[in-house]
Amino acid sequence: GDSVTQMEGPVTLSEEAFLTINCTYTATGYPSLFWYVQYPGEGLQLLLKATKADDKGSNKGFEATYRKETTSFHLEKGSVQVSDSAVYFCALSVNTDKLIFGTGTRLQVFP
Amino acid sequence: DAGVTQSPTHLIKTRGQQVTLRCSPKSGHDTVSWYQQALGQGPQFIFQYYEEEERQRGNFPDRFSGHQFPNYSSELNVNALLLGDSALYLCASSLGGYQPQHFGDGTRLSIL
């Protein structure tokens, strides 16, 4: 079945460091891909999305490129801030708006 | 513009009891989905309601049921609660079943 695999956390970085969170997927069709962020005590917020191969989603300095050949959608940011500390979820949907999520990666950024 | 609102915020129940969680979708949205997020895990899809009908269902037992009202708000009902039902329950809404979905802050359900 369709699934998403994320790198395990926590990812611990100093402020202004470069961030990469890996995400790979398995899908029977042509999925849309998403990154959601969850701050403590809150629900999920859509961070960025890509709907077809080679699309790049971007928002708030975060980027991810839909790579069909490697079935990946890695999240990157050039310079993280303390306020970026949260749990990040990679997700996919295929032909519906039902979302299939990875297990999440906790990011901790220290001053 | 109100976003997705869920009530209550927290709930404590004992095994065997029944619970009802409520969700009001974002203004203009007509589709509501429910997800269960266990501690340290990603959300798992329970079901989706559109036009007052269950349109999709995930791999959850019949103890989990729902309803959507004419104003698009929705309820999630869980019967015969088990310890394993302890989780954050998230409601998400969208327009016509298209992305993106907007999530509420969730209801934290604890089973004793």
Interface residues (C-beta under 8 A of the other chain):
Chain A: V4 S32 F34 Y36 G41 E42 G43 L44 Q45 L46 K49 F89 A91 S93 T96 D97 K98 L99 I100 F101 G102 T103 G104
Chain B: V4 T31 S33 Y35 G40 Q41 G42 P43 Q44 F45 Q48 Q56 G58 L90 A92 S94 G97 Y98 Q99 P100 Q101 H102 F103 G104 D105 G106
